[in-house]
Amino acid sequence: MNIKPLNDRVIVTRVEEEQKTAGGIIIPDTAKEKPQEGKILAVGPGKRDDNGNRIPLEVKEGNRILFSKYAGTEIKIDGKEHIFMREDDILGILE
């Protein structure tokens, strides 16, 4: 990827959800909500504290995460949708 986030920002790509419900019903694209689960593609170096020291991020490239519904800014890089967001918008890391 040719872009590196600054400070405490990360670049996330959404992880697609299943196309069917547990009962076997196929969900059309118009009825789907955007997934709130993603994979981190790039992380910034961390924000600075009052003394100018970097505070490293708790997440790293490759982590699967959950994030809030309206988190970040959606952008397109190389024709694919990604989200720029702050580490504060991340709700948790999936293990």
Buried (B, 14 or more C-beta within 10 A) or exposed (E): EEEEBEBBBBBBBBEEEEEEEEEEEEEEEEEEEEEBBBBBBBBBBBBEEEEEEEEEBEBEEEBBBBBEEEBBEEEEBEEEEBBBBBBEBBEEEEE
